[in-house]
């Protein structure tokens, strides 16, 4: 009797579980076939889509309107120019996807005599580090008239950018926005805006007889060509991205009579900051919300820089009676409160990154003493030649040069004598002030890591560095009156006197600005094995020497490369004599 009851109970449990599974599957939406592309509303129960994209890189003749200054006058004209464009667009296509979508991107290089790779900034590439897009580190460069297919998961939501990993003069047209949207239930900013707009800010050089002028552009347009039409009473999220250029000075964005509610930096949400303007540098992304509740006229969104002519875009209320641009001129200047993405001293009229809080708490493993600390001190050494003096840039007295084969996929083909670290110099560099080598710093997989960026005497007002494969917490900053000494900084740090760390929801970023004679400290958990570059954003070439690669984990920890993955490297012919 009891045996029969036991069997009956088990049968009912199994049937109940079966009914529950069928019910869940029935109400779980399958991928909606009406979506013709990946730019769609995101839902937390949707299946990821496979997003196929083709990017064709080529030289393209176009006519653009430029603005420049001559004899203190502001001039503008239409000039025919040749640009390196993607799909004959400047900037390249904006890619909209949902979090965890799979991107399959065919990059076709039709530029004669130029190799290139594409980096997907903001994406950690945990599953496919060989898709990070760093030449001779994660892959071979894409040669002229060849195609390389990137396949990766868009795992990190937010406002990001894809761009060429090459010199500034070559890559000034190879970039575009990468917007990874979240489902409404997961988006911490969903209640702060009604619609969004992408602003890709770039810099173009204009050759005028013997003069060269730099002009800022908004979505590929200079002067006042770009018009953004808005509805009264709505909140618009502007996703501002600065792709940079040959100068790459910081830019400042403001909107006439409209405060900016800054809600995210580098794709990561922050405690909203209401300011009148925001300044940021190359590679950084700033999301701000503008409420359109002013008198229905046209207002101007302005992008200014010390190195280039101002760009303006018209924000035009749709309810205007006619299409004439009636610019608003404030009767009196509003209370000025600027926001800087740089570490600086906050004041009554300035909010700095070290005074802003993230919406996330820092992991407990990063609050206590870290497992590994890496000091990265950068400067330059002047080398005097017969006719001129050349600056050789260094990181920890090492000038970075690329290996002959990709470190991630062909480490065995790289000459071991060319590899160096802060602790180990190559034999040929002993007792030399200038040492060119493949600078790699070893990081233990799973370790808590602190990076200390220190300006030991650079020639710029600031340096900008981007860490591939990771996001980090900006926990400390200090600026000295003169260039510090690296050993002195290490001594102060050992005594706990270097600077005070901030662990109260510090800002999360992947790109950091280091002020002149300054020190900036960031922390992260090294949980993503691979070879990840710390990129010097001011380099006009592949590298000017201030880059460094972090090797996280050992060879056995690395993701296996796909079969038939492209290879490249040095070649020496067989040993025989020609007779």
ZAZA-62240 format. One line per 10 residues: number of its first residue (from 0); their letters; for each residue x, z, y of C-alpha. Coordinates in pm, 1 decimal, padded with zeros to 6 digits. Layout:
BEGIN
NUM	a	X:Z:Y  ...
This chain:
BEGIN
0	xxxxxxxxxx	00000.0:00000.0:00000.0  00272.0:00100.0:00240.5  00474.0:-00208.9:00144.0  00179.4:-00436.0:00229.5  00132.2:-00266.4:00567.0  00504.4:-00297.0:00639.2  00498.0:-00670.5:00565.8  00187.1:-00710.8:00783.0  00349.1:-00530.1:01077.5  00662.0:-00742.8:01051.8
10	xxxxxxxxxx	00453.5:-01058.3:01033.7  00259.6:-00959.7:01346.6  00585.7:-00884.6:01532.6  00730.4:-01224.6:01442.1  00407.6:-01400.9:01541.6  00400.1:-01208.8:01870.5  00757.6:-01307.5:01949.1  00676.7:-01667.6:01865.7  00375.7:-01666.5:02098.4  00589.8:-01514.3:02376.7
20	xxxxxxxxxx	00858.4:-01782.0:02336.1  00601.5:-02063.0:02335.1  00435.7:-01916.5:02646.0  00766.7:-01893.6:02833.0  00861.6:-02250.1:02737.6  00518.1:-02375.1:02839.0  00535.7:-02224.6:03187.8  00903.9:-02310.0:03245.8  00911.9:-02629.3:03455.4  01114.2:-02917.0:03319.3
30	xxxxxxxxxx	01323.4:-03132.9:03555.7  01077.0:-03316.8:03778.7  01127.5:-03689.0:03733.0  00989.2:-03775.3:04077.2  01319.3:-03670.5:04236.2  01520.7:-03987.9:04286.1  01828.2:-03796.5:04406.1  01960.4:-03444.1:04411.7  01847.3:-03371.7:04769.0  01536.7:-03182.4:04665.3
40	xxxxxxxxxx	01370.3:-02840.6:04693.7  01555.5:-02594.7:04470.7  01376.5:-02365.9:04227.5  01527.8:-02082.9:04027.8  01365.8:-02207.9:03703.5  01461.8:-02574.3:03745.5  01718.8:-02725.2:03515.2  02037.7:-02850.2:03685.1  02045.6:-03219.8:03764.1  02331.7:-03460.5:03704.7
50	xxxxxxxxxx	02408.5:-03611.6:04044.6  02589.2:-03946.3:04035.1  02767.9:-04050.3:04353.1  03000.1:-04337.8:04439.1  03254.0:-04302.3:04721.1  03439.3:-04619.2:04821.3  03744.8:-04566.4:05043.2  03853.6:-04863.3:05255.8  03975.9:-04979.5:05595.8  03681.4:-05067.9:05816.0
60	xxxxxxxxxx	03660.8:-05233.7:06158.4  03400.5:-05079.7:06384.7  03308.7:-05036.8:06750.3  03292.6:-04678.7:06868.0  03225.9:-04518.1:07203.9  03513.9:-04296.5:07311.4  03555.4:-04060.8:07603.2  03890.5:-03977.7:07763.5  04044.1:-03846.2:08081.7  04262.2:-04034.6:08329.3
70	xxxxxxxxxx	04376.3:-03900.8:08666.1  04134.2:-03608.6:08632.1  03844.3:-03849.2:08580.5  03622.8:-03861.4:08274.4  03587.3:-04215.7:08140.3  03411.1:-04368.6:07843.1  03404.1:-04711.8:07686.4  03324.2:-04899.4:07367.7  03642.3:-04981.7:07177.9  03699.4:-05177.8:06860.4
80	xxxxxxxxxx	03898.7:-04969.9:06617.2  03999.9:-04969.5:06253.1  03913.1:-04654.8:06062.4  03950.2:-04540.9:05706.0  03588.7:-04493.9:05606.1  03392.3:-04388.7:05299.6  03104.2:-04620.1:05205.6  03161.6:-04770.8:05551.8  03035.6:-04451.1:05711.4  03202.5:-04207.0:05948.9
90	xxxxxxxxxx	03179.4:-03933.2:05844.9  03125.9:-04006.5:05477.9  02795.2:-03938.8:05302.7  02650.4:-03589.0:05317.2  02598.5:-03464.2:04962.4  02296.9:-03235.7:04910.2  02261.9:-03062.4:04572.9  02114.7:-02746.3:04425.7  02331.6:-02465.6:04296.0  02470.5:-02539.9:03946.2
100	xxxxxxxxxx	02395.5:-02911.9:03963.7  02659.3:-03129.4:03795.3  02832.3:-03377.3:04026.8  02970.0:-03700.1:03880.3  03156.7:-03872.1:04162.2  03334.4:-04206.4:04127.2  03606.6:-04231.8:04393.9  03714.7:-04594.1:04440.3  04035.9:-04633.0:04641.7  04044.3:-04974.4:04811.6
110	xxxxxxxxxx	04306.7:-04879.2:05069.8  04622.5:-05087.7:05023.3  04940.8:-04890.9:04961.6  04787.2:-04543.1:04991.8  04719.1:-04286.0:04723.2  04467.1:-04008.1:04774.8  04273.6:-03726.4:04609.9  03945.7:-03561.5:04710.6  03918.2:-03183.4:04743.7  03578.8:-03013.7:04715.1
120	xxxxxxxxxx	03628.4:-02721.6:04950.8  03430.1:-02411.9:04867.3  03390.3:-02491.6:04495.8  03603.9:-02266.4:04270.1  03619.6:-02520.4:03983.5  03616.8:-02244.8:03720.1  03512.1:-02481.4:03439.9  03718.9:-02781.2:03553.0  04028.4:-02683.8:03757.0  04168.5:-03034.7:03712.2
130	xxxxxxxxxx	03888.4:-03151.8:03946.1  04013.4:-02947.0:04243.0  04171.2:-03256.9:04396.0  04527.2:-03153.8:04486.2  04784.7:-03429.1:04421.7  05062.3:-03336.4:04177.7  04912.8:-02990.5:04130.9  04581.0:-03051.1:03953.7  04585.1:-03429.8:03909.6  04774.7:-03751.7:03975.6
140	xxxxxxxxxx	04695.4:-03922.9:04306.7  04434.7:-04198.6:04293.1  04636.7:-04517.3:04340.7  04519.2:-04818.5:04539.7  04252.2:-05028.3:04369.0  04183.5:-04768.1:04100.9  03889.4:-04535.8:04033.6  03890.6:-04166.5:03944.5  03577.7:-03985.0:03832.2  03529.2:-03622.3:03936.9
150	xxxxxxxxxx	03296.6:-03411.1:03722.1  03224.8:-03052.3:03818.2  02952.0:-02794.8:03869.1  02845.1:-02705.9:04224.5  02846.6:-02334.7:04147.2  02906.3:-02191.7:04494.3  02611.1:-02224.9:04735.9  02645.7:-02274.4:05108.8  02787.2:-02515.5:05363.9  03102.7:-02684.4:05238.4
160	xxxxxxxxxx	03305.2:-03001.8:05287.4  03470.3:-03267.2:05073.2  03780.1:-03432.8:05217.3  04096.7:-03619.9:05133.8  04396.7:-03408.1:05046.0  04650.9:-03604.6:05246.0  04811.4:-03626.7:05588.9  04587.3:-03590.2:05894.1  04657.5:-03940.9:06025.8  04551.4:-04093.9:05695.0
170	xxxxxxxxxx	04259.0:-03871.0:05606.2  04083.3:-03863.0:05944.7  03796.6:-04071.9:05808.1  03774.5:-03942.8:05451.4  03545.7:-03643.0:05473.8  03183.1:-03542.7:05456.6  02952.5:-03245.6:05418.0  02876.0:-03084.2:05083.7  02560.9:-02871.4:05108.7  02480.8:-02662.4:04801.4
180	xxxxxxxxxx	02131.3:-02519.4:04839.7  01989.1:-02215.7:04664.2  01645.3:-02143.0:04528.8  01432.7:-01955.3:04779.2  01433.5:-01637.2:04569.4  01813.6:-01629.8:04574.7  01882.7:-01737.8:04934.0  01951.4:-01431.2:05153.5  01897.7:-01643.0:05466.9  01569.0:-01811.1:05371.3
190	xxxxxxxxxx	01359.7:-01607.8:05618.6  01586.9:-01685.2:05914.5  01524.8:-02059.6:05956.1  01265.2:-02333.9:05910.1  01481.2:-02649.4:05895.2  01847.7:-02738.4:05895.7  02083.6:-02992.2:06051.0  02438.1:-03084.9:05947.5  02702.4:-03112.0:06221.7  03034.2:-03260.4:06110.1
200	xxxxxxxxxx	03284.2:-03222.4:06393.7  03593.8:-03439.1:06382.2  03871.4:-03565.7:06604.7  03975.1:-03924.4:06672.6  04283.8:-04060.4:06844.7  04231.3:-04340.4:07095.9  04525.3:-04563.7:07187.4  04499.3:-04682.0:07547.9  04803.0:-04891.8:07653.9  05084.9:-04637.2:07648.1
210	xxxxxxxxxx	04859.4:-04331.9:07644.9  04693.7:-04159.3:07354.9  04379.9:-03953.3:07400.7  04194.1:-03736.6:07153.2  03817.1:-03744.7:07146.7  03592.6:-03504.3:06959.5  03306.7:-03654.0:06762.8  02980.5:-03513.0:06627.8  02860.5:-03680.1:06308.4  03090.0:-03972.1:06385.3
220	xxxxxxxxxx	02960.8:-04022.3:06740.1  03140.2:-03949.6:07065.5  03019.3:-03910.0:07424.1  02641.8:-03837.9:07417.8  02531.6:-04076.7:07145.6  02405.3:-03824.5:06893.1  02045.3:-03707.8:06944.9  01883.2:-03425.3:06749.8  01504.1:-03415.2:06777.6  01341.5:-03075.6:06734.4
230	xxxxxxxxxx	00992.5:-02927.5:06737.0  00905.7:-02649.0:06978.2  00889.3:-02303.3:06825.0  01096.5:-02370.6:06513.7  01424.9:-02221.5:06396.2  01696.4:-02473.4:06312.6  01994.0:-02385.2:06097.1  02293.1:-02587.0:06213.9  02558.7:-02626.9:05945.4  02870.0:-02686.3:06156.8
240	xxxxxxxxxx	03182.0:-02816.3:05980.7  03514.9:-02890.1:06149.6  03712.1:-03151.2:05956.9  03997.5:-03146.3:06209.6  04237.6:-03425.2:06299.2  04598.6:-03474.7:06403.5  04584.3:-03187.8:06655.4  04319.4:-02965.9:06492.5  04297.2:-02718.0:06777.8  04008.9:-02470.5:06747.1
250	xxxxxxxxxx	03672.7:-02592.8:06875.3  03397.7:-02399.8:07053.6  03029.0:-02481.1:07002.7  02748.2:-02381.4:07239.9  02395.3:-02497.0:07328.8  02253.0:-02499.5:07681.3  02016.0:-02204.6:07736.5  01992.4:-02134.4:07363.0  02169.9:-01838.6:07198.8  02331.6:-01895.5:06860.6
260	xxxxxxxxxx	02242.2:-01663.9:06574.8  02546.2:-01696.0:06345.7  02439.3:-01628.4:05985.5  02719.7:-01757.0:05759.3  03094.5:-01828.8:05757.4  03255.4:-02065.2:05504.4  02925.4:-02067.6:05316.5  02896.6:-01688.4:05280.3  02617.8:-01494.0:05452.0  02705.0:-01236.2:05717.0
270	xxxxxxxxxx	02513.8:-00978.7:05915.2  02365.0:-01211.8:06184.1  02545.9:-01219.4:06517.6  02363.4:-01342.8:06829.7  02619.6:-01502.0:07065.4  02640.3:-01770.2:07333.5  02922.7:-01964.4:07164.5  03131.1:-01965.7:06847.7  03493.2:-02080.1:06803.5  03637.8:-02190.3:06471.2
280	xxxxxxxxxx	03924.8:-02394.9:06333.3  03996.7:-02679.4:06091.9  03831.5:-02650.2:05752.9  03602.8:-02364.9:05855.0  03225.7:-02380.3:05835.7  02987.4:-02189.2:06060.6  02611.3:-02170.2:06010.6  02406.5:-02069.8:06314.3  02034.0:-02067.3:06387.1  01885.5:-02195.2:06714.0
290	xxxxxxxxxx	01526.6:-02106.6:06806.7  01363.5:-02390.3:07001.2  01145.1:-02187.3:07236.7  01269.5:-02312.7:07573.1  01100.9:-02544.4:07819.9  01053.9:-02879.1:07638.8  01337.3:-03079.5:07789.2  01664.5:-03214.4:07656.1  01953.3:-02973.3:07622.9  02309.6:-03037.2:07518.9
300	xxxxxxxxxx	02501.6:-02900.7:07225.2  02863.9:-02899.5:07342.9  03183.9:-02898.3:07139.8  03494.4:-02820.7:07345.2  03864.1:-02790.1:07267.4  04188.8:-02743.9:07456.1  04333.2:-03050.3:07281.1  04052.7:-03306.9:07301.7  03775.5:-03437.5:07522.6  03441.5:-03256.6:07492.6
310	xxxxxxxxxx	03170.4:-03401.8:07268.8  02801.7:-03350.5:07336.0  02486.2:-03405.0:07132.2  02142.1:-03405.6:07290.2  01889.2:-03160.1:07148.6  01561.3:-03319.3:07246.4  01223.1:-03152.0:07209.7  00977.2:-03393.6:07048.1  00699.7:-03283.8:07283.0  00874.5:-03439.8:07584.4
320	xxxxxxxxxx	00658.8:-03683.4:07778.8  00923.8:-03957.0:07787.5  01261.4:-04043.7:07640.0  01462.7:-03978.6:07954.6  01728.7:-03712.8:07900.9  01648.4:-03443.9:08155.1  01946.2:-03217.4:08118.2  01895.0:-02849.4:08176.9  02131.4:-02689.5:08427.9  02117.7:-02308.8:08415.3
330	xxxxxxxxxx	02055.6:-02151.6:08754.9  02290.1:-01867.9:08669.4  02528.0:-01837.0:08376.7  02390.9:-01632.1:08084.7  02568.9:-01320.6:07967.6  02866.5:-01461.6:07778.9  02930.1:-01324.0:07431.1  03173.9:-01535.9:07233.3  03236.7:-01521.8:06861.4  03578.6:-01596.6:06710.4
340	xxxxxxxxxx	03639.6:-01667.8:06343.2  03996.1:-01550.7:06406.4  04112.1:-01194.0:06368.8  04143.4:-01048.6:06717.4  04056.9:-00747.7:06929.9  03682.3:-00728.0:06991.1  03560.8:-00651.3:07343.3  03240.1:-00646.9:07545.1  03241.2:-01026.6:07570.4  03396.0:-01120.0:07234.1
350	xxxxxxxxxx	03309.6:-01061.6:06867.8  03594.0:-01116.3:06619.6  03589.4:-01170.8:06246.2  03726.9:-00823.6:06180.0  03423.4:-00682.6:06362.5  03167.0:-00868.8:06149.1  03015.2:-00754.0:05821.5  02925.4:-00952.1:05512.8  02595.2:-00900.5:05333.3  02791.2:-00818.1:05016.3
360	xxxxxxxxxx	02986.7:-00506.9:04929.9  03351.9:-00550.3:04840.7  03416.9:-00491.0:04466.5  03536.8:-00140.5:04384.8  03853.9:-00280.9:04224.6  03957.3:-00412.1:04566.9  03901.9:-00083.8:04749.1  04162.2:00111.6:04556.9  04532.8:00029.2:04534.5  04570.3:-00331.7:04424.1
370	xxxxxxxxxx	04766.6:-00442.3:04119.4  04976.0:-00703.2:04300.6  05073.2:-00760.1:04664.8  05219.7:-01092.1:04778.9  05378.2:-01119.4:05123.5  05369.9:-01470.0:05271.4  05588.7:-01485.6:05580.8  05611.4:-01822.1:05753.5  05836.4:-01960.5:06025.9  06060.3:-02261.0:06089.3
380	xxxxxxxxxx	06430.5:-02334.3:06109.9  06577.7:-02580.4:06359.3  06816.6:-02833.5:06208.8  07037.7:-03013.6:06457.7  07120.0:-03376.3:06386.7  07338.0:-03624.9:06567.5  07052.5:-03747.9:06788.4  06773.3:-03492.7:06763.4  06661.2:-03154.7:06636.1  06418.6:-03126.5:06346.7
390	xxxxxxxxxx	06197.0:-02833.1:06257.9  06195.6:-02733.4:05891.7  05894.3:-02514.4:05810.9  05922.2:-02237.1:05552.4  05719.0:-01983.8:05358.1  05932.0:-01686.4:05250.7  06238.6:-01899.6:05338.2  06122.9:-02170.9:05095.2  06016.2:-02520.8:05202.6  05746.2:-02649.9:04970.8
400	xxxxxxxxxx	05782.3:-02988.7:04807.1  05552.3:-03142.6:04548.9  05652.3:-03166.8:04181.5  05708.1:-03497.8:04003.4  05404.8:-03441.4:03776.5  05086.6:-03231.8:03806.8  05152.6:-02865.0:03735.6  04816.3:-02804.9:03569.0  04814.6:-03095.9:03326.0  05184.9:-03186.5:03283.6
410	xxxxxxxxxx	05382.0:-02867.8:03343.2  05626.4:-02965.3:03068.1  05723.8:-03281.8:03256.3  05822.2:-03093.3:03572.2  06193.1:-03026.4:03616.6  06232.8:-02649.5:03581.4  06524.6:-02655.0:03825.2  06285.8:-02767.1:04102.4  06056.5:-02462.2:04067.7  06111.5:-02151.4:04278.6
420	xxxxxxxxxx	05944.6:-01829.9:04388.2  06010.1:-01558.6:04644.4  06207.7:-01370.5:04380.2  06390.0:-01666.9:04225.6  06558.9:-01947.3:04414.3  06688.7:-02259.9:04239.5  07059.6:-02263.0:04168.7  07118.5:-02535.6:04425.7  06965.7:-02315.6:04698.8  07182.4:-02007.4:04660.7
430	xxxxxxxxxx	07298.0:-01872.8:04998.3  07119.4:-02154.6:05184.5  06879.1:-02101.4:05475.2  06684.3:-02415.3:05387.5  06561.8:-02464.6:05033.1  06321.1:-02739.2:04925.8  06146.6:-02660.0:04598.3  05810.5:-02630.8:04422.6  05709.2:-02286.1:04551.3  05499.9:-02103.3:04287.9
440	xxxxxxxxxx	05401.0:-01736.4:04295.3  05294.9:-01590.5:03959.8  04971.4:-01385.4:03951.1  04848.0:-01189.9:03649.1  04507.5:-01304.0:03527.1  04245.9:-01040.0:03608.3  04465.2:-00855.8:03860.2  04344.4:-00729.8:04196.2  04555.1:-00914.7:04453.0  04641.5:-00863.1:04818.1
450	xxxxxxxxxx	04788.3:-01148.5:05022.5  04967.4:-01055.0:05344.5  05001.8:-01356.1:05577.0  05265.0:-01290.9:05843.7  05373.6:-01512.5:06133.5  05749.1:-01453.2:06154.7  05805.4:-01698.6:06438.6  05599.6:-02016.2:06419.8  05567.3:-02272.7:06697.6  05186.8:-02263.1:06732.2
460	xxxxxxxxxx	04929.0:-02023.8:06872.0  04785.9:-01979.9:06525.4  04825.0:-02094.2:06166.6  04535.7:-02177.1:05934.6  04550.1:-02140.9:05555.8  04298.9:-02237.8:05287.1  04304.8:-02084.6:04938.2  04187.8:-02315.8:04661.3  03990.4:-02183.8:04365.5  03890.1:-01853.3:04522.9
470	xxxxxxxxxx	03708.1:-01671.5:04795.9  03864.8:-01363.2:04951.8  03778.4:-01059.4:05164.0  03947.9:-01034.0:05504.8  04037.5:-00663.4:05512.1  04304.5:-00624.5:05779.4  04467.2:-00760.9:06093.8  04743.2:-00670.0:06335.9  04923.4:-00856.7:06611.8  05270.1:-00776.1:06743.4
480	xxxxxxxxxx	05418.1:-00850.4:07083.7  05702.0:-01044.6:06923.3  05766.6:-01203.7:06585.9  05802.7:-00932.6:06319.2  06061.4:-00910.9:06041.8  05935.7:-00947.3:05684.1  06139.9:-00659.7:05542.3  06018.3:-00437.3:05826.5  05657.6:-00529.2:05745.2  05710.4:-00446.0:05377.8
490	xxxxxxxxxx	05858.5:-00109.7:05473.8  05563.7:-00027.1:05698.5  05324.7:-00127.8:05422.5  05498.0:00094.8:05166.1  05458.6:00387.5:05407.1  05092.9:00304.8:05472.3  05168.2:00231.9:05839.0  05129.5:-00146.9:05855.4  04757.9:-00156.9:05935.8  04425.9:00001.6:05848.6
500	xxxxxxxxxx	04223.3:-00182.6:05586.0  03851.9:-00235.4:05638.7  03643.3:-00198.2:05322.3  03301.5:-00172.2:05490.0  03155.4:-00508.2:05383.1  03445.8:-00722.2:05511.1  03381.8:-01091.6:05573.3  03416.8:-01330.3:05276.4  03599.3:-01658.2:05342.0  03820.5:-01922.5:05184.6
510	xxxxxxxxxx	04001.3:-02023.7:05505.2  04182.1:-01779.7:05733.6  04337.1:-01801.8:06081.2  04660.5:-01611.8:06146.1  04741.0:-01550.2:06516.1  05087.7:-01594.6:06662.4  05309.6:-01296.0:06573.6  05017.6:-01165.8:06369.9  04949.5:-01029.4:06022.9  04626.1:-01090.2:05830.6
520	xxxxxxxxxx	04551.0:-00923.6:05495.8  04304.6:-01061.1:05238.6  04208.7:-00943.9:04889.9  04055.1:-01104.9:04580.8  04023.1:-01065.0:04203.7  04241.2:-01319.6:04018.3  03978.3:-01410.8:03757.4  04009.1:-01791.3:03774.5  04310.7:-01919.5:03576.6  04491.8:-02224.5:03706.2
530	xxxxxxxxxx	04732.1:-02353.1:03968.9  04573.4:-02293.3:04308.7  04727.4:-02407.9:04634.3  04741.0:-02210.2:04956.7  04720.7:-02503.8:05195.7  04872.7:-02511.5:05544.6  04595.2:-02680.1:05744.2  04819.2:-02793.0:06029.7  05032.1:-03022.4:05815.2  05012.8:-03387.0:05922.2
540	xxxxxxxxxx	05158.6:-03500.5:05589.5  05100.4:-03398.6:05229.6  05302.6:-03090.2:05316.7  05530.3:-02984.9:05599.4  05673.1:-02702.0:05390.1  05443.4:-02401.5:05443.4  05228.8:-02449.8:05132.9  05253.3:-02236.6:04819.6  05090.8:-02252.3:04475.0  04948.5:-01946.2:04299.8
550	xxxxxxxxxx	04979.3:-01966.7:03921.5  04705.3:-01740.8:03788.1  04755.5:-01664.6:03420.2  04980.3:-01822.9:03161.0  04970.7:-02159.9:02990.8  04743.5:-02029.5:02714.7  04488.1:-01917.3:02976.3  04446.6:-02262.0:03132.7  04142.7:-02482.3:03070.9  04226.3:-02766.9:02832.6
560	xxxxxxxxxx	04243.9:-03101.5:03008.1  04010.0:-03384.2:02897.2  04132.2:-03644.5:02650.9  04303.7:-03944.0:02812.6  04331.6:-03761.2:03146.2  04558.0:-03967.7:03377.4  04928.8:-03886.2:03370.7  05212.8:-03967.4:03607.1  05570.8:-03871.7:03675.7  05931.8:-03980.5:03689.0
570	xxxxxxxxx	06066.0:-04239.0:03447.6  06420.3:-04312.9:03337.2  06495.5:-04623.3:03133.8  06647.6:-04623.6:02784.8  07021.9:-04592.7:02733.4  07144.6:-04947.9:02689.3  07360.5:-05198.9:02874.1  07238.6:-05528.8:03012.7  07465.4:-05808.2:02889.2
